[in-house]
Amino acid sequence: MDEQRKAGYDAIAIPHNSNVSNGEMFQLVQYDGSPMDRAYVQRRSRNEPLVENTQIKGTSDTHPFLSPKDEWADFEIFPYRIASRLRSQPQGSYVREAYRNGLQLGDSGAGNPYRFGVIGASDTHNAGESFQENRFVGASGLLSHTPEQLGSVPVASDDGGQRAYTLPTSRLNSASGLAGVWADRNPREDVFAAFRRKETFSTTGTRIRVRFFAGYGLDTSMLVDNDSLELAYNTGQPMGGALRAERRGEPEFLFWAARDPYGAPLERVQIIKGWLDESGTREAVFDVAYSGGEDPDPATGRCPENGATVDARTCKTTPGTGAAQIKGIWRDPAFDRKQRAFYYVRVLENPTCRWSTWDAVRAGATPHPDLPRFIQERAWTSPIWFTPR
């Protein structure tokens, strides 16, 4: 890509499926084992400004092993390496851990190779893809397009006896995902420029829209119209940007999320923080806004569930719960201007049926006992990095 750039053709690479890389995607050293130097960091940063954190072969945001205090980390985990039943090592394979390790690498002097934004994608082997859970048809055309082939509906034995589920890895596939881009206009050049500045977000297939800013003196009125939104850009940094410490106080974080008109309402908005202190890298998840109208529990930082339920027999959801839009201002209660940190938003919809449950409902079968019956579709923004002076 550097050679192409010298010839006048700009290019970027968007790595995908880091979750199945067995720790190879986000190592702490170069491929030959040598320490990362500034030249390596700069080369990687200019060629890989984005990574994909959700697609049909699972989610690469984080893993329960890496984020044990995150109750939503166990989401569409695909544990195997590609075309294998060998387990993929979580360390070095997930985006949030890479963000945390990047803080530490950046503090060592070479720079941060993992200051990238996120998108979602599909990675199917079909001519087209449906991202709705109730219309999912697998990833490989006729090789795995029936519920029986996908492992969501039991098949009869050859002798007509007990029906049983097959155990293909496709049962762990996800109906995901989509890339969200905030660009000034729709031509290819504007979208590419947004990729470059990392003003992107990802979704699991739902068409949630989400904005995220950090700055000093931000206000929710900035999200009302285009003129006010321009003020948010002039005053703060959008997703993908970096914010420096200033003497005038602590930064505010401005967030806005809107539901998919054809999807489920929104349950909550969270801000995920990672930071570097004397003990190493750490992370925390904050509920910052909630559709149920209650403040977070001071002891846990969590809002209660809003009462939304799903009937596994019909996939009908509870009417009247959730929000069409959630926005607000948040201030970090543990902010320390001397610490390197990153912040990004995660938006959660109300629970709905997973594609495998929809298959079982249509077939009049019991949902696979080893698969999640319900999921919470979601979106993630690219981070905003905080740099001490």
C-alpha positions, 0 to 999 in steps of 0.5 A: 500500500505504501508503494501504491501511495507513492504512485498516487493511489491512496489505500487502506486495509481493514483487518477482519475476524481478529477474534479467530486470529489466535492472538496474531492480530494484536501482538505486543511485538512485531511479527519476527519478535522484535520490539515495535519501533516508531517506523512500524507504528507509523506504517501500521497506523497509516495503512490500518486506520480501521478494524472490523469488530463484528461480522458473521463469524462473531464479535471481536469487541471483547471476550468474557475472559478479557473483560470479566466485569462486563456483563455484555461481553459474552455476545456472539462469541465464535471461539474457533480458528478459521476452518478448524475446531481448534480454539482461538486464543483470546489474548491478542485477538480482541479490539478492546484489549488492543486499545488497552495494550496500545496505551501501554505501548504508546507510553513506551515511546514508540507510539500507539499502533492500535489507535484505530476506529471500527466498522462492521461487515458481513463476510458471507460467501453469498451474493447478498446478505440479510442482516435481520435475525428473522431473515438470516440464511447462513454464510455459504449458499447451498452449503449451509442454508437450511435450519437443519444445516445451520444446527438451529432445527433438529434433523431426523436420524436415518432410521426415523428415530430420535431427532437430534441437532447437528453441531456445525460451527455455523450455529455460532454464526451471527447475522452481522454486521454493518459499517456506519460512517459520518461523512459530509457527503456521499461520494466515495472520496468523502466516505474514504476521508471519514475512514481516514479520520476514523469517524465510523461506527459499527452495528450488528446488522441493526441500523442504529445511528450514533454520535459521540463527541468529547470536549470542553463546554459541550451541551446537548443543544448541539445535537438539535440542528445542523448549525449546533452540530457544527458547533459540536465539531468546532468545540470538541472531538468526534469519534476517532479523534484525540483530546488533550488535557486542558487547564479549564477543567474536565471534559464532557462526553456528548452522546446521541443514539437513534433506533433502527425504525424497523428494529427494537427500541433502545435499552441503554447507552454505555461508555466504555473506558480504558486507562493506564495507571501505575498498575497497568491497563484497566477498563470500566463500563458505565451506564450513562443513559437508560430508557427506563428513566432510572439513574444507575445504582451508585454501588454497581453503576448499572441501570436496572432492566427496563422490563422488556421481555421476549416470548421464545414461543413466538418471538413477540416482544413487550410493547411500550418499552425502550426508547426511540432516541437517547442522548445526553452529557456524561462526565467521567467520575474517575477522570484523571488528567494525568492518565492516558485513556480511551472512551467509546460508546456501546448502544444496546437494543431491547432483547429480541430473538436470535436467528436460531430461535426464529428458525425453531419458531417457524419449524415448530421446534424447541430452540437449540438448548446450547445456543442463546435464545435472545440477543441484544443487537448493538452498536459501537463507536470508534474511540476518542483518546485522551492524551495528558499534556 
